[in-house]
Amino acid sequence: MDYRNRFLGTTLPIVAFLLLLFSGGGAAKQVIPLGKVAHLFDIQSTPDGPLSLPSDVAVASDNRVYIVDGGHHRVLAYGPDGEFLFSFGKRGRAEAEFMWPLGIDVDKAGLVYVADKENHRIQVFDRDGQYQFGFAVNNKDGTPGVPIDVAVSAKTGLIFVTENTQHRILVFDTDGTKLGGWGKQGVKQREFRYPGSIIVQDGDVYIVDILNTTIKIFDERGQYQYEVGEWGVLPGQFYRPKGVAIDSQGSIYVTDSYMDVVEVFDKGYKFTHVLASGRQKHKFHAPAGIAIDGRDRLYVAEMLGNKVSVFKLR
C-alpha cells in the first residue's frame, strides 16, 4: 500500500515547490519558524519483530502507551519509558480481533477504544487488553460505516467517531448507543471531506478534515467554533493533515503526512513553528496519529517509518 498516494493527485509543479520549500537549503531554513524539541527515543519493535504501518497512538493517565499496529491488525502496549508490555488482537472478524484498525483513544478510567475500520465497529478493552464490549458503526441507511478514529470526552463520557463513507461525526453514549451526529460531504463549516483523527479536549471536539485540509473545532453538541489552517505548502498551511493533539499550554500540534512535518499553533489558533531537531526541521516519515501525555511528551506515529517517535516538548 502506498500511503502517500491514497488521496493525492499531485502535479509536478506543486511537488517541485514542496521540495524547494521544505528542503534543507539555506533559504528554506530562513523562512520556516522552527521550534526545537528533544528527541527521547523511538518505539519500533516488539519481541516478535518490528511495527508495521502504525497509524495512531494514545497515552493513558498513568502514561502507559497504546499503539495501533495496523499492518499486524493488533494493538501494542508499552510502559512510560518505551518498554514493551503486551499486545492484543489479531486479524479476524470475531470479538477482540481486528481488520485494519486505525484510530485509538483511552478514557479517564483507562478503557481503550479502537476504531476497527474494516469490521465497521468500535471495540473497547480494559487497560490490560481484555475485551469489554463493542458496537457497530452504521450509516443513516443502516449500511456499514467506516470508522477512522474514536475519541472519548473526559467531561461527559460521550464517544465521538469519524466516519468516512458519509463524511460524518457520530456520537455514542457510554454503552455504545448511537445518539446522533453531524456533517455530510462538502466544504462548508459543518461539512467534511474524509474526516480523520479526532480528539476531545475541555469540551471541544477537534477534527482533522483531511481533504478540506483544515482542523475544525466544534463543541460537544456539534456547534461550529473555529478552524485552523488551510490548503497550501507554506508554514501554517496543510497538504495532507492527519493527526492532532494539544499540549498543557493549549498549543495545537498537527501532522502533515505528505510534507513529513509537525506544525504547531498557539491557543489563539495562530501558527508558531514547525518542530525541529537542532537547526533543521525534523523530518518524519508519513506522520499520522499523535498524542501528548501529562508530562508534555509528544508521540508521533510514523506510518512509513514503522515506528512511534517520542519527544520532550519542554
Sine and cosine of phi, psi and omega as CSV:
sin_phi,cos_phi,sin_psi,cos_psi,sin_omega,cos_omega
0.00,0.00,0.82,-0.58,0.05,-1.00
-1.00,-0.03,1.00,-0.09,-0.10,-0.99
-0.87,0.49,-0.63,0.78,-0.05,-1.00
-0.86,0.51,-0.58,0.81,-0.18,-0.98
-0.99,-0.16,0.22,0.98,-0.04,-1.00
-0.89,0.45,-0.65,0.76,-0.04,-1.00
-0.81,-0.58,0.46,0.89,-0.11,-0.99
-1.00,0.05,-0.78,-0.62,-0.19,-0.98
0.93,-0.36,0.66,0.75,-0.05,-1.00
-0.98,0.21,0.27,-0.96,0.12,-0.99
-0.90,-0.43,0.39,-0.92,-0.04,-1.00
-0.87,0.49,-0.63,0.77,0.03,-1.00
-0.87,0.49,-0.64,0.77,0.00,-1.00
-0.92,0.40,-0.71,0.71,0.01,-1.00
-0.87,0.49,-0.68,0.73,0.02,-1.00
-0.87,0.49,-0.66,0.75,0.00,-1.00
-0.92,0.39,-0.63,0.78,0.06,-1.00
-0.87,0.50,-0.72,0.69,-0.01,-1.00
-0.88,0.47,-0.61,0.79,0.01,-1.00
-0.93,0.36,-0.72,0.69,-0.10,-1.00
-0.92,0.39,-0.67,0.74,-0.11,-0.99
-0.96,-0.28,0.37,0.93,0.08,-1.00
-0.98,0.18,0.04,-1.00,-0.01,-1.00
-1.00,0.07,0.14,0.99,-0.06,-1.00
-0.92,0.40,0.35,-0.94,-0.05,-1.00
-0.87,0.50,-0.64,0.77,-0.04,-1.00
-0.89,0.45,-0.67,0.74,-0.02,-1.00
-0.90,0.44,-0.66,0.75,-0.04,-1.00
-0.91,0.42,-0.44,0.90,0.00,-1.00
-0.98,0.21,-0.51,0.86,-0.11,-0.99
-1.00,-0.07,-0.25,0.97,-0.03,-1.00
-0.98,-0.20,0.91,-0.41,0.08,-1.00
-0.90,0.43,0.75,-0.66,-0.06,-1.00
-0.91,-0.42,0.60,-0.80,0.09,-1.00
-0.82,-0.57,0.91,-0.41,-0.12,-0.99
-0.97,0.23,0.71,-0.71,0.12,-0.99
-0.81,-0.59,0.36,-0.93,-0.01,-1.00
-0.99,-0.13,0.87,-0.49,0.06,-1.00
-0.97,0.24,0.83,-0.56,-0.05,-1.00
-1.00,-0.07,-0.82,0.57,-0.01,-1.00
-0.20,-0.98,0.17,-0.99,0.08,-1.00
-0.90,-0.45,0.59,-0.80,0.17,-0.99
-0.97,-0.25,0.93,-0.38,-0.11,-0.99
-0.59,-0.81,0.11,0.99,-0.03,-1.00
-0.55,-0.84,0.35,-0.94,0.11,-0.99
-0.76,-0.65,0.16,-0.99,0.03,-1.00
-0.86,0.50,-0.39,0.92,-0.01,-1.00
-0.95,-0.31,0.29,0.96,0.10,-1.00
0.74,-0.68,-0.07,-1.00,-0.07,-1.00
-0.98,0.21,0.27,-0.96,0.13,-0.99
-0.92,0.40,0.38,-0.92,0.04,-1.00
-0.71,-0.71,0.91,-0.40,0.04,-1.00
0.79,0.62,0.82,0.58,0.06,-1.00
-0.91,0.42,0.80,-0.60,-0.13,-0.99
-0.95,-0.31,-0.41,0.91,-0.05,-1.00
-0.40,-0.91,0.31,-0.95,-0.04,-1.00
-0.57,-0.82,0.58,-0.81,0.06,-1.00
-0.66,-0.75,0.50,-0.87,-0.04,-1.00
-0.82,-0.57,0.79,-0.62,0.01,-1.00
-0.98,0.21,0.15,-0.99,-0.03,-1.00
-0.90,0.43,-0.40,0.92,0.07,-1.00
-1.00,-0.02,0.19,0.98,0.05,-1.00
0.95,0.31,0.26,0.97,0.19,-0.98
-0.94,0.34,0.66,-0.75,-0.12,-0.99
-0.95,-0.32,0.74,-0.67,0.05,-1.00
-0.87,-0.49,0.75,-0.66,-0.08,-1.00
-0.82,-0.57,0.73,-0.68,0.13,-0.99
-0.99,0.15,0.94,-0.33,0.01,-1.00
-1.00,-0.09,0.97,0.25,-0.23,-0.97
-0.86,0.51,-0.64,0.77,-0.02,-1.00
-0.91,0.42,-0.35,0.94,0.04,-1.00
-0.95,-0.30,0.08,1.00,0.08,-1.00
0.83,0.55,0.77,0.64,-0.04,-1.00
-0.42,-0.91,0.10,-1.00,0.09,-1.00
-0.87,-0.49,0.67,-0.75,0.02,-1.00
-0.94,-0.33,0.60,-0.80,0.05,-1.00
-0.87,-0.49,0.71,-0.70,0.00,-1.00
-0.75,-0.66,0.43,-0.90,0.07,-1.00
-0.97,0.24,0.08,-1.00,-0.08,-1.00
-0.85,0.52,-0.43,0.90,-0.02,-1.00
-0.93,-0.36,0.36,0.93,0.12,-0.99
1.00,-0.01,0.17,0.99,0.02,-1.00
-0.99,0.16,0.73,-0.68,-0.03,-1.00
-0.92,0.40,0.70,-0.71,0.02,-1.00
-0.94,-0.34,-0.85,0.53,-0.04,-1.00
-0.17,-0.98,0.14,-0.99,0.11,-0.99
-0.76,-0.65,0.35,-0.94,0.13,-0.99
-0.57,-0.82,0.51,-0.86,-0.02,-1.00
0.99,-0.11,0.38,-0.92,0.12,-0.99
-0.40,-0.92,0.11,-0.99,-0.01,-1.00
-0.92,0.40,0.78,-0.63,0.03,-1.00
0.29,-0.96,-0.03,-1.00,-0.07,-1.00
-0.93,-0.36,-0.17,0.99,-0.07,-1.00
-0.98,0.20,0.10,-0.99,0.10,-1.00
-0.84,0.54,0.63,-0.78,0.02,-1.00
0.93,0.36,0.20,0.98,0.15,-0.99
-0.92,-0.39,0.36,-0.93,-0.09,-1.00
-0.75,-0.66,0.44,-0.90,0.20,-0.98
-0.77,-0.63,0.98,-0.18,-0.02,-1.00
0.81,0.59,0.88,0.48,0.13,-0.99
-0.90,0.44,0.50,-0.87,-0.06,-1.00
-0.81,-0.59,-0.83,0.56,-0.13,-0.99
-0.94,-0.34,0.34,-0.94,-0.05,-1.00
-0.48,-0.88,0.49,-0.87,0.13,-0.99
-0.48,-0.87,0.34,-0.94,0.07,-1.00
-0.81,-0.58,0.77,-0.64,0.00,-1.00
-1.00,0.05,0.03,-1.00,-0.11,-0.99
-0.93,0.37,-0.32,0.95,0.06,-1.00
-1.00,0.04,-0.08,1.00,0.01,-1.00
1.00,-0.08,0.06,1.00,0.07,-1.00
-0.95,0.32,0.62,-0.79,-0.07,-1.00
-0.95,-0.31,0.83,-0.56,-0.04,-1.00
-0.94,-0.34,0.76,-0.65,-0.06,-1.00
-0.81,-0.58,0.78,-0.62,0.10,-0.99
-0.99,0.14,0.97,-0.25,-0.06,-1.00
-1.00,-0.02,1.00,0.07,-0.26,-0.97
-0.82,0.57,-0.86,0.50,-0.12,-0.99
-0.98,0.18,-0.16,0.99,0.16,-0.99
-1.00,-0.09,0.01,1.00,0.14,-0.99
0.85,0.53,0.73,0.68,-0.07,-1.00
-0.37,-0.93,0.23,-0.97,0.19,-0.98
-0.95,-0.33,0.74,-0.67,0.08,-1.00
-0.91,-0.42,0.61,-0.80,-0.09,-1.00
-0.84,-0.54,0.71,-0.70,-0.06,-1.00
-0.76,-0.65,0.37,-0.93,0.13,-0.99
-0.99,0.17,0.00,-1.00,-0.11,-0.99
-0.89,0.46,-0.36,0.93,-0.01,-1.00
-0.98,-0.18,0.21,0.98,0.10,-1.00
1.00,0.08,0.26,0.97,0.03,-1.00
-1.00,0.03,0.76,-0.65,-0.06,-1.00
-0.88,0.47,0.71,-0.70,0.02,-1.00
-0.94,-0.34,-0.85,0.53,0.05,-1.00
-0.24,-0.97,0.15,-0.99,0.05,-1.00
-0.52,-0.85,0.26,-0.97,0.05,-1.00
-0.49,-0.87,0.51,-0.86,-0.07,-1.00
-0.97,0.25,0.48,-0.88,0.13,-0.99
-0.92,-0.40,0.96,-0.26,-0.05,-1.00
-0.88,-0.47,0.35,-0.94,0.05,-1.00
-1.00,0.09,0.06,-1.00,-0.01,-1.00
-0.86,0.52,-0.56,0.83,-0.03,-1.00
-1.00,0.03,0.11,0.99,0.03,-1.00
1.00,0.01,-0.13,0.99,0.03,-1.00
-0.95,0.30,0.43,-0.90,-0.01,-1.00
-0.88,0.47,0.70,-0.72,0.07,-1.00
-1.00,-0.05,0.08,-1.00,0.01,-1.00
-0.86,-0.51,1.00,-0.09,0.02,-1.00
-0.97,0.26,0.76,-0.65,0.00,-1.00
-0.98,-0.19,-0.70,0.72,-0.01,-1.00
-0.54,-0.84,0.26,-0.97,-0.03,-1.00
-0.63,-0.77,0.60,-0.80,0.04,-1.00
-0.57,-0.82,0.59,-0.81,-0.05,-1.00
-0.89,-0.46,0.73,-0.69,0.02,-1.00
-0.98,0.22,0.79,-0.61,0.07,-1.00
-0.95,0.32,-0.37,0.93,-0.04,-1.00
-0.99,0.11,-0.70,0.72,-0.12,-0.99
-0.92,-0.40,-0.28,0.96,-0.08,-1.00
0.98,0.20,0.00,1.00,0.02,-1.00
-0.91,0.42,0.55,-0.84,-0.03,-1.00
-0.95,-0.32,0.82,-0.57,-0.03,-1.00
-0.93,-0.37,0.71,-0.70,-0.06,-1.00
-0.75,-0.66,0.73,-0.68,0.16,-0.99
-1.00,0.05,0.76,-0.65,-0.07,-1.00
-0.83,-0.56,0.76,-0.65,-0.22,-0.97
-0.99,-0.12,-0.37,0.93,-0.05,-1.00
-0.95,0.30,-0.53,0.85,0.05,-1.00
-0.90,-0.44,0.15,0.99,0.13,-0.99
0.82,0.57,0.79,0.61,-0.08,-1.00
-0.81,-0.59,0.31,-0.95,0.19,-0.98
-0.96,-0.28,0.85,-0.52,-0.02,-1.00
-0.97,-0.25,0.58,-0.82,-0.04,-1.00
-0.85,-0.52,0.75,-0.66,-0.02,-1.00
-0.82,-0.58,0.49,-0.87,0.11,-0.99
-0.96,0.27,0.06,-1.00,-0.09,-1.00
-0.89,0.45,-0.39,0.92,0.01,-1.00
-0.99,-0.13,0.12,0.99,0.02,-1.00
1.00,-0.04,0.11,0.99,0.07,-1.00
-0.96,0.28,0.79,-0.61,-0.03,-1.00
-0.95,0.30,0.79,-0.62,-0.03,-1.00
-0.97,-0.24,-0.44,0.90,-0.03,-1.00
0.43,-0.90,-0.52,-0.85,-0.01,-1.00
0.29,-0.96,-0.13,-0.99,0.02,-1.00
-0.43,-0.90,0.31,-0.95,0.07,-1.00
0.96,-0.26,0.31,-0.95,0.14,-0.99
-0.32,-0.95,0.07,-1.00,-0.03,-1.00
-0.94,0.33,0.75,-0.66,0.02,-1.00
0.33,-0.95,-0.13,-0.99,-0.10,-0.99
-0.89,-0.46,0.04,1.00,-0.01,-1.00
-0.98,0.20,0.04,-1.00,-0.11,-0.99
-0.84,0.54,-0.69,0.73,-0.04,-1.00
-0.98,-0.18,0.41,0.91,0.03,-1.00
-0.86,-0.51,0.35,-0.94,-0.09,-1.00
-0.64,-0.76,0.38,-0.93,0.23,-0.97
-0.78,-0.63,0.99,-0.15,-0.04,-1.00
0.88,0.48,0.94,0.35,0.11,-0.99
-0.89,0.45,0.66,-0.75,-0.08,-1.00
-0.88,-0.48,-0.93,-0.38,-0.05,-1.00
-0.89,0.46,0.53,-0.85,-0.01,-1.00
-0.59,-0.81,0.66,-0.75,0.13,-0.99
-0.69,-0.72,0.40,-0.92,0.08,-1.00
-0.85,-0.53,0.82,-0.57,-0.07,-1.00
-0.67,-0.74,0.88,-0.48,0.07,-1.00
0.79,0.61,0.67,0.75,0.06,-1.00
1.00,0.09,-0.03,1.00,0.04,-1.00
-0.95,-0.32,0.57,-0.82,-0.02,-1.00
-0.94,-0.34,0.87,-0.49,-0.02,-1.00
-0.97,-0.26,0.83,-0.56,-0.09,-1.00
-0.82,-0.58,0.79,-0.61,0.11,-0.99
-0.99,0.15,0.93,-0.36,0.02,-1.00
-1.00,-0.08,1.00,-0.05,-0.31,-0.95
-0.87,0.50,-0.84,0.54,-0.09,-1.00
-0.98,0.18,-0.29,0.96,0.18,-0.98
-1.00,0.08,-0.03,1.00,0.12,-0.99
0.75,0.66,0.83,0.56,0.04,-1.00
-0.41,-0.91,0.27,-0.96,0.15,-0.99
-0.96,-0.27,0.89,-0.45,-0.01,-1.00
-0.99,-0.16,0.66,-0.75,-0.07,-1.00
-0.87,-0.49,0.78,-0.63,0.00,-1.00
-0.78,-0.63,0.29,-0.96,0.26,-0.97
-1.00,0.10,0.04,-1.00,-0.11,-0.99
-0.95,0.32,-0.19,0.98,0.08,-1.00
-1.00,-0.01,-0.03,1.00,0.01,-1.00
1.00,0.00,0.25,0.97,0.05,-1.00
-0.99,0.10,0.79,-0.61,-0.04,-1.00
-0.90,0.44,0.68,-0.73,0.01,-1.00
-0.91,-0.41,-0.81,0.59,-0.13,-0.99
-0.19,-0.98,0.17,-0.99,0.16,-0.99
-0.60,-0.80,0.46,-0.89,-0.09,-1.00
-0.87,-0.50,0.74,-0.67,0.07,-1.00
0.99,0.10,0.12,-0.99,0.00,-1.00
-0.34,-0.94,0.13,-0.99,0.00,-1.00
-0.94,0.35,0.66,-0.75,0.09,-1.00
0.39,-0.92,0.00,-1.00,-0.04,-1.00
-0.86,-0.51,0.18,0.98,0.05,-1.00
-1.00,-0.04,0.32,-0.95,0.06,-1.00
-0.83,0.56,0.71,-0.70,-0.06,-1.00
1.00,-0.02,-0.04,1.00,0.07,-1.00
-0.90,-0.43,0.26,-0.96,-0.03,-1.00
-0.82,-0.58,0.50,-0.86,0.13,-0.99
-0.93,-0.36,-0.69,0.73,0.12,-0.99
-0.58,-0.81,0.97,0.25,0.03,-1.00
-0.91,0.42,0.58,-0.81,-0.05,-1.00
-0.72,-0.70,-0.68,0.74,-0.06,-1.00
-0.82,-0.57,0.41,-0.91,0.02,-1.00
-0.59,-0.80,0.61,-0.79,0.05,-1.00
-0.46,-0.89,0.30,-0.95,-0.04,-1.00
-0.76,-0.65,0.72,-0.69,-0.02,-1.00
-1.00,-0.04,-0.07,-1.00,-0.09,-1.00
-0.93,0.38,-0.31,0.95,0.02,-1.00
-1.00,-0.07,-0.01,1.00,-0.02,-1.00
1.00,0.01,0.08,1.00,0.04,-1.00
-0.95,0.30,0.55,-0.83,-0.08,-1.00
-0.95,-0.30,0.79,-0.62,-0.02,-1.00
-0.93,-0.37,0.75,-0.66,-0.07,-1.00
-0.74,-0.67,0.78,-0.63,0.09,-1.00
-1.00,0.06,0.57,-0.82,0.16,-0.99
-0.86,-0.51,0.93,-0.36,-0.18,-0.98
-0.97,0.23,-0.23,0.97,0.05,-1.00
-1.00,-0.07,-0.67,0.74,0.00,-1.00
-1.00,0.09,-0.06,1.00,0.12,-0.99
0.86,0.50,0.65,0.76,-0.01,-1.00
-0.74,-0.67,0.24,-0.97,0.23,-0.97
-0.88,-0.48,0.87,-0.50,0.02,-1.00
-0.98,-0.18,0.50,-0.87,-0.08,-1.00
-0.81,-0.59,0.69,-0.73,0.03,-1.00
-0.82,-0.57,0.57,-0.82,0.01,-1.00
-0.98,0.19,0.03,-1.00,-0.08,-1.00
-0.94,0.35,-0.18,0.98,0.14,-0.99
-1.00,-0.05,0.18,0.98,0.08,-1.00
0.95,0.30,0.31,0.95,0.02,-1.00
-1.00,-0.08,0.72,-0.69,0.04,-1.00
-0.88,0.48,0.70,-0.72,0.03,-1.00
-0.89,-0.46,-0.71,0.70,-0.06,-1.00
-0.20,-0.98,0.15,-0.99,0.15,-0.99
-0.95,-0.31,0.65,-0.76,0.01,-1.00
-0.88,0.47,0.65,-0.76,-0.08,-1.00
-0.73,-0.69,0.45,-0.89,0.19,-0.98
-0.91,-0.41,0.93,-0.38,-0.08,-1.00
0.92,0.38,-0.81,-0.59,-0.06,-1.00
-0.98,-0.18,0.12,0.99,-0.01,-1.00
-0.81,-0.59,0.45,-0.89,0.09,-1.00
-0.86,0.51,0.55,-0.84,0.03,-1.00
-0.99,0.16,0.82,-0.58,-0.02,-1.00
-1.00,-0.05,0.91,-0.42,0.08,-1.00
-1.00,-0.07,0.06,-1.00,0.03,-1.00
-0.84,-0.54,1.00,-0.05,-0.05,-1.00
0.81,0.58,0.88,0.48,0.02,-1.00
-0.91,0.42,0.68,-0.73,-0.04,-1.00
-0.84,-0.54,-0.94,-0.34,-0.03,-1.00
-0.93,0.37,0.53,-0.85,0.03,-1.00
-0.67,-0.75,0.31,-0.95,0.06,-1.00
-0.48,-0.88,0.41,-0.91,0.06,-1.00
-0.77,-0.64,0.78,-0.63,-0.05,-1.00
-1.00,-0.06,-0.06,-1.00,-0.05,-1.00
-0.94,0.35,-0.19,0.98,0.05,-1.00
-0.99,-0.12,0.17,0.99,-0.10,-0.99
0.85,0.52,0.67,0.74,0.20,-0.98
-0.99,-0.13,0.72,-0.70,0.00,-1.00
-0.98,-0.18,0.76,-0.65,0.03,-1.00
-0.90,-0.44,0.82,-0.57,-0.05,-1.00
-0.86,-0.51,0.89,-0.46,0.07,-1.00
-0.99,0.16,0.89,-0.45,-0.01,-1.00
-0.97,-0.25,0.98,-0.22,-0.13,-0.99
-0.88,0.47,-0.73,0.68,-0.03,-1.00
-0.99,0.13,-0.26,0.97,0.10,-1.00
-1.00,0.06,-0.18,0.98,-0.01,-1.00
0.80,0.60,0.74,0.68,0.00,-1.00
-0.33,-0.94,0.24,-0.97,0.19,-0.98
-0.90,-0.44,0.86,-0.51,-0.01,-1.00
-1.00,-0.06,0.65,-0.76,-0.09,-1.00
-0.86,-0.51,0.75,-0.67,-0.06,-1.00
-0.75,-0.66,0.46,-0.89,0.16,-0.99
-0.99,-0.16,0.85,-0.53,-0.09,-1.00
-0.99,0.16,-0.59,0.81,-0.03,-1.00
-0.39,-0.92,0.00,0.00,0.00,0.00
